[in-house]
C-alpha cells in the first residue's frame, strides 16, 4: 500500500516501488500529506509504504475508470474486476475450506472472510456514487474501508495506484483472510447544541 506526495512524479514513484516489491500487488495513491508512526505530524514530499505478506492472505485488485462521468459504473467495475482477480487464485477455495473445516464453532458461519480497500480520486467528489456501484455487486453487508486520493490541496489532479498508475479512477483491493477486522472511530462527542448547515 503506497501513499505519495503529489509533488512527486506518480509514474516514477510507482516504478521505484515496483523495483523493490517484485511480487504482489501495489495499490494506493497521491495524498495531501503522508504519515507514519515515525513522525509526530504529517509530512509532505514523501512516500510511505506498508507491506502485507502472509500465506493466509489473498488479494484481487480492480480498477474502475472515468469516475467523474459515471461513478456508479466505475465502482461496479472495480468490485467486479477485484472479484474476478481473486477467484483466479486456485488456493482460495481450499484456504477458506480448511479454515472452517478445523473448527467446531457454528459461529464461523457468520464470518465474512473478505474486506475491500477502496481508493477513489478525491477531486471528483463522487465517492457516494462509487460506493453505490460497488455495493450493487458486493451487497450491503460488504466490509469496505478506504479513503480518497489528494494532491496536497492544489485541487488539480490526483493519481491512484493499482498495479499501474491511473487518474479519475477508483481502486479496489479485495482481501481475503480468516481474521480480518474493520473498524471506525472519530474524536467527536455528542452535544445538545444544534446548528443549521447550508
C-alpha positions in Angstrom: 0.0 0.0 0.0 1.7 3.2 -1.2 0.8 6.8 -0.4 2.9 9.5 -2.1 3.0 13.3 -2.3 1.5 14.7 -5.5 4.7 16.8 -5.7 6.4 13.7 -6.9 6.1 12.1 -10.3 3.5 9.3 -9.7 4.9 7.2 -12.6 8.4 7.3 -11.1 7.1 6.6 -7.6 5.2 3.5 -8.9 8.3 2.3 -10.9 10.6 2.8 -7.9 8.3 0.9 -5.6 7.8 -1.8 -8.2 11.6 -2.3 -8.3 11.6 -3.0 -4.6 8.4 -5.0 -4.4 8.8 -7.5 -7.2 5.9 -9.8 -6.4 2.4 -8.9 -5.1 0.1 -6.0 -5.8 0.7 -2.3 -5.4 -2.3 -0.1 -4.5 -2.5 3.4 -3.2 -2.4 7.0 -4.5 -1.3 10.6 -4.1 -2.1 12.4 -0.9 -2.5 15.7 0.9 0.2 14.7 3.4 1.8 11.4 4.4 2.3 10.0 7.9 3.7 7.0 9.7 4.3 6.1 13.4 7.9 7.5 12.8 6.7 11.2 12.7 4.6 13.2 15.1 2.8 15.1 12.3 2.0 14.5 8.6 4.8 15.1 6.2 4.8 16.4 2.6 7.0 15.5 -0.3 7.4 11.9 0.9 6.4 8.3 0.1 5.1 5.9 2.7 4.7 2.2 2.0 3.1 -0.6 4.1 3.7 -4.2 3.0 1.4 -7.1 3.9 2.6 -10.7 3.4 1.1 -14.0 4.5 0.3 -17.3 3.0 -3.2 -16.8 4.7 -3.8 -13.6 2.7 -5.3 -13.5 -0.8 -5.8 -10.3 -2.8 -7.6 -9.3 -6.0 -7.2 -5.8 -7.5 -9.7 -4.0 -9.6 -9.9 -0.5 -11.2 -12.9 1.5 -12.4 -12.1 4.4 -14.6 -13.8 7.7 -15.5 -15.5 8.1 -12.1 -16.2 11.8 -12.9 -18.8 10.8 -15.6 -20.1 7.6 -14.3 -19.1 6.9 -10.6 -21.5 4.0 -10.1 -20.3 2.2 -13.2 -16.7 2.7 -12.1 -17.4 1.4 -8.6 -19.2 -1.6 -10.0 -16.3 -2.3 -12.4 -13.7 -2.1 -9.6 -15.7 -4.5 -7.5 -16.2 -7.0 -10.3 -12.6 -6.9 -11.5 -11.2 -7.4 -8.0 -13.5 -10.4 -7.5 -12.6 -11.9 -10.9 -8.9 -11.5 -10.0 -9.1 -13.0 -6.5 -11.0 -16.1 -7.7 -8.3 -16.8 -10.2 -6.2 -18.0 -7.2 -6.6 -21.8 -7.2 -5.8 -22.0 -3.5 -8.5 -19.6 -2.4 -11.3 -22.1 -2.0 -9.0 -24.6 -0.2 -7.8 -21.8 2.1 -11.3 -20.9 3.1 -12.5 -24.5 3.4 -9.5 -25.6 5.6 -10.1 -22.6 7.9 -13.7 -23.6 8.5 -13.1 -27.4 8.5 -11.0 -27.5 11.6 -13.5 -25.6 13.7 -16.4 -27.0 15.6 -17.8 -23.5 16.4 -21.0 -22.8 14.3 -20.5 -19.1 14.7 -17.8 -19.4 12.0 -20.7 -19.4 9.5 -21.2 -15.7 10.3 -17.6 -14.8 9.3 -17.1 -12.9 6.2 -13.5 -13.6 5.1 -13.5 -10.7 2.6 -12.8 -6.9 3.0 -12.2 -4.3 0.4 -10.0 -1.2 0.4 -11.5 1.4 -2.0 -9.3 4.4 -3.0 -11.2 6.8 -5.3 -10.0 10.0 -7.0 -10.8 12.6 -4.2 -11.2 15.6 -6.5 -14.2 14.2 -8.3 -16.4 14.3 -5.2 -18.4 11.2 -6.3 -17.4 8.8 -3.5 -21.0 8.0 -2.7 -21.8 7.0 -6.3 -18.7 4.9 -6.4 -19.8 3.0 -3.3 -23.3 2.6 -4.6 -21.9 0.9 -7.7 -19.6 -1.3 -5.6 -22.4 -2.3 -3.2 -24.6 -3.3 -6.2 -22.1 -6.0 -6.8 -20.8 -6.8 -3.3 -24.0 -6.5 -1.3 -24.9 -4.2 1.7 -23.0 -6.5 4.1 -19.7 -5.9 2.4 -16.9 -4.7 4.6 -15.3 -1.6 3.0 -12.6 0.8 4.2 -10.5 3.3 2.3 -10.0 7.0 1.6 -9.8 9.4 -1.3 -6.6 10.5 -3.1 -5.4 14.1 -2.8 -3.0 16.4 -4.4 -1.5 18.5 -1.5 -4.5 20.8 -1.7 -3.7 22.1 -5.2 -7.1 20.8 -6.4 -5.6 20.0 -9.8 -5.2 16.2 -10.3 -4.8 13.1 -8.2 -3.4 9.7 -9.1 -4.3 6.2 -8.0 -2.0 3.1 -7.9 -3.4 -0.3 -8.9 -0.5 -2.4 -10.4 -0.1 0.7 -12.5 -0.9 4.5 -12.4 -4.4 5.9 -13.0 -6.3 9.1 -12.6 -10.0 9.8 -12.5 -10.4 6.3 -11.2 -11.2 4.1 -8.2 -9.0 1.3 -7.0 -10.4 -1.7 -5.1 -8.2 -4.3 -3.3 -10.4 -7.2 -2.3 -8.6 -9.0 0.5 -9.4 -12.5 1.8 -8.2 -13.8 5.2 -9.8 -15.7 8.0 -9.0 -13.0 10.6 -9.9 -9.6 9.1 -11.4 -6.7 11.1 -12.8 -3.4 10.1 -13.4 -0.5 12.5 -14.1 3.2 12.6 -13.6 5.9 15.2 -13.7 9.7 15.5 -12.8 12.3 18.1 -16.3 13.8 18.3 -18.5 13.8 21.4 -22.3 14.1 21.4 -23.7 17.5 22.3 -27.1 19.1 22.8 -26.1 22.1 20.6 -27.6 22.3 17.1 -26.7 24.2 14.0 -28.0 24.7 10.5 -25.7 23.5 7.8 -26.0 25.4 4.5 
